[in-house]
């Protein structure tokens, strides 16, 4: 009996040992299965993001600078493969909601060309940072009293030199004296363009904020380093250059548009006014009427413009950017926005600006504005259909060539999920992503 009892006990322990091995093996198999599923989901999210990028490239390809890229498509919860994607953008009208679409980089202030006065009009900008940006990008030391040179940067840890060259990314501001995360991103630390609950709770959770129910955006969505135009296209070479030494063609053109009783006065102003720096300058200093300018605008050019980089697309720039243009008052900016939103306004030409602004104001901003855009950015959020994994990338695309080129690629996945958590919850429950949700979870 004693031997049989011993055998029974050994058998029980052996069974327990084998059961433990089975449990450990099952646990390991389950962990491997979950890890494999996660790897597959990560790869799926990556390829959904790549598919979204391919669609965006196809929208930009062949642009002549005037096309409003992607306006005809919805960029919210777009089905693609076994998942969905969104393209986030800054919403200037409602900080509680993200907006969706492709962003026009020419609708921003270019940090490499804007003068100090324009930089100072950006929200949250300081005199120290504005002067230091000018100093940072200048090939030679400037007279700016607040700007920092090598003597400042070489005392930092680690030390580095003042660049003396163009900024290559907007984030480069963080290397410049006076630059900081609050100035660059404001309260929008995850860069989704909307007010998240964590960005409106004071000091309860990072980041610290003022809990005023309004998103202090920072300058990030309003600035760029990428906006630039083509030099002179074949179409522009066929236009009449009003600055040409041979005035025969422009005189002939003016004779076909301007009445005889005003022609001599206009021609005299043409003779004395050259060279004209931009078309709005030509309109103002020749004394043309708006209707006359409309008839001439698509037939004339001032030749190679002094500025090719950093021109602001006045047809797409938000209010905060337009307020940075020289000499413009708030009422004039509001009038421009109302005019370009009118159904009968052709925003591909500058004559609509001449209808809104006094001639001298139009000429003043004429050196800084354009109606064309060739660089675009997209903040792509891709998620698998089961909500297991997501990918977020931000790209900047140059449309001056065909096919377009991706000139900047950032992986922003580490900034966490930027949309409503209810979207992930719905996907994990096997449902389609809900409609537009606020980031606090309240359905709109």
Secondary structure, 3 states (H helix, E strand, C coil): CHHHHHHHHHHHHHHHHHHHHHHHHHHHHHHHHHHHHHHHHHHHHHHHHHHHHHHHHHHHCCCCCCCCCCCCCCCCCEECCCEEEEEEECCCCCCCCCEECCEEHHHCEECCCCCHHHHHCCCCCCHHHHHHHHHHHCCCCCCCCCCCCHHHHCCCCCCCCCCCCCCCCHHHHHHCCCCCHHHHHCCCCCCCCCCCHHHHCCCCCCCCCCCCCCCCCCCHHHEECCCECCCCCHHHHCCEECCCCCCHHHHHHHHHHCCHHHHHHHHHHHHHHCCCCCHHHHHHHHCCCHHHHHHHHCCEECCCCCCCECCEECCCCCHHHHCCCCCCCHHHHHHHHHHHHCCCCCCCCCHHHHHHCCHHHHHHHHCCEECCCCEEEEEEEEEECCCCCEEEEEEEEECCCCCCEEEEEEECHHHCCCCCHHHHHHHHCCCCCCCCECCCCCEC
